[in-house]
């Protein structure tokens, strides 16, 4: 006779064992194996200019330290018996505070899982088909959670780079606590130069100041970059903008006409206008970059899930991660880091735990024996922290 204990209904454990994962670290090793190639925090966040901070404290607080470029400063002339001066290694601490915690969870399709558990109860045991089915549910649930965590960090990054702030509110965090951090970008680094406006139907209208020559967008961008390099001694950098900003810029007659004039200087105004309208977007974009430097287009969308109170069903809202209508000039390479805290948890009989991302992400598989359902929970304490805000320059180009 089969004993109907917790082990009997532990289909996740049976599925892990069928794949060769046993022992107290079965879930941990499974996650490392399944997602090692798809998710890589070190590589992913380094590509965003915010590598992982190697320190994972038990009492996690963030600290924004203004970094300095290490120039090859000249040695000091001293007498032969004296030591030379020590090089400075410290930065200037600008801001600190508590790291925020973000959590979410997903159920292993409760209706289908309950059906499998009832089938187990009726036949007195599990089957390879049931175990394979449950492991697919587990993989999908873990993928949703880990992928969502990475998108959360990416959203933080793009909000910070495109606005100089991180604002978490009811729009992007309907079930959580509000959070707002101003990272202290100098006011002198923020410029407004209206080049265009966008109508409700998406039509781009170039501003009269650009059309009549009062404003020269290329000169504005070159001036900001030159000031950063020569006066602020900023390292080599690049521009970033949202996809919507890219679409508006390549639609502007100003850039198209500039391209045609530079390649076909003998055309009449009428011919210039005609040819400019037919130039391919990629050609226009390459021309702009040849004049002002590399511009990275950020095409990123964050999805927010919220239960609709009227229908009682999940509703999804897509948010553009990078602010529209702004061009941001930032240094190449790392401009900050991702700071994380060490998860604190207890092993319990009703849960299986695992750590991911080098011990920064806590995953718990929880079995509710009363309702015979299983939930996968994720918890991360992390924040994207910039440390080169004095070399981040904001150019707002979209008008009302």
Secondary structure as UniProt FT lines:
FT   TURN            6..9
FT   HELIX           11..18
FT   TURN            19..20
FT   TURN            24..25
FT   HELIX           26..35
FT   TURN            36..38
FT   HELIX           41..47
FT   TURN            48..49
FT   STRAND          50..57
FT   STRAND          61..66
FT   TURN            80..81
FT   STRAND          92..98
FT   STRAND          101..107
FT   HELIX           110..123
FT   HELIX           128..163
FT   STRAND          165..168
FT   TURN            170..172
FT   TURN            174..175
FT   STRAND          179..182
FT   HELIX           187..189
FT   STRAND          190..198
FT   TURN            200..201
FT   STRAND          204..206
FT   HELIX           208..211
FT   TURN            212..213
FT   HELIX           217..230
FT   STRAND          237..242
FT   HELIX           243..251
FT   HELIX           253..263
FT   TURN            265..266
FT   HELIX           269..278
FT   HELIX           281..292
FT   STRAND          295..298
FT   STRAND          301..307
FT   TURN            309..311
FT   STRAND          314..320
FT   TURN            324..325
FT   STRAND          326..331
FT   STRAND          336..341
FT   TURN            349..350
FT   STRAND          351..356
FT   TURN            357..360
FT   STRAND          361..368
FT   TURN            369..372
FT   STRAND          373..386
FT   HELIX           389..391
FT   STRAND          393..398
//
